[in-house]
Amino acid sequence: MGSDGFIQLVTVLAIFALVLAVTYFTTRLVGGYARNKVATGNIEIIDSAKVAPSKYIAIVRTASKYIAVGIGKDEITYLGDIPEDSIVRRQDDASACDFKELVEKAKARLGKKNENT
């Protein structure tokens, strides 16, 4: 009976590993498609900030024009144009790095937090 339990355990672990691998590659495929779709489009959200519950201000690039918009629960309000030379792009943006880099940053932050406690 012990060997049957071991075989079942190995089978379940193999199926689990297979499901994880399929999930990983599917996520990469869909994420890559979405990233390419956004990168080649004429609309890009440059930055956004929450100013109240369910209210944001965003800087949006439409073609070669930059505008500020207010985003609420049911509406989007045009706030004004922004000169292109005044746009500052953040280098630590999540879209500028991959998942592995994000995990490494999270590990580093958790390590620092654990050292302080």
N, C-alpha and C positions, 0 to 999 in steps of 0.2 A: 503494500500500500504506500510506502514511503516513496518509491520511485514514481508511482503514478502522480502523486502530489507534486513532485519535483518537475515532472514533464509538464504538468498543467501550469506551474509557475513560470517555467521557461517559455511556454507558448504564450501566456498572457503578457509577459514582458516583451516578447518579440512583436506581438501585435501592437502593444503600446508604443514601442519604438517606431514601428512602421507608421502608425497614425501620427506620431509627432513629426516624422520626416515628411509625410505628405502635407501636413499642416504648415510646416516651415516653408517648403517649396511653393505651396499655393499662396501663402502670404507674400513671399518675395515676388512671385509673378504678378499678383494683383497690385502690390505696392509699387513695383516698377512700372506697370502700365499706368497707374494713377499719377505717378510722379512725371512720367513722360507726357501725359495728357495735360497736366498743369503747366509744365515747363514750356510747352510749345504753344500754349494759349495766349490770348491777348489780355487776360485778366489775371492779376496776381495780388494776393494780400501781402503787403510788405511787413506790416506790424499792426498789432491791436492791443488795446488796453481796456480792462474792465473799469468802468467808472461808477457803476451801481449794479445792484442785482439785475441781471438780464439786460444790461445796457453797456455797450462798448463803443469806443472810438477806434476806427481803423484807417490805415493809410492803404489805398488801393492803387495799383498801376493798371490803367486801362490803355492798351496799346503803348504809347510813349508819354502819356499824361498821368500825373500823380494827383490824386484827390483825397481829401479827408471826408469820411462819412461817419455819421452817428448811427448805430445799429441798436434798435430796441426789439422788444418781443415781436411786434407785428409791423414794424416799419423800418425803413432805411432813409436817413436824412442827409442830403448833401450839405457839407459844412464849408467847403472851399477848395481851391486849387493849391497845390504845394509845388514850389519850384524844384526841379529835379536835382539841382546842385545842393539843396538843403536836406536831401534824404540821406540818412545814416543807416547802413545795413549792419545788423549785429552778426558777428562771426560765430557766436556760440549758439546760433539758432539750431533747433532740432533738425530742420530740413538740410542743414549743411553737414551733418555727420550721420553715420550709420548706427544701427541698433547696438552694435558691439561697443562703440564709443560711449553711447548713453549708459550702458550697463557699467562700464569702467568708471564713469563719472559718479554714478550712484554708489558703487562700491567704495570709492574714495570718500564720498560724503559720509557714508555710514561708518567707515573706519574712523574718521575724525570725530564723529558724534560719540562712538563707543569709547574712544580715548579720553574724551572730556568727562565722561560719567564715572 
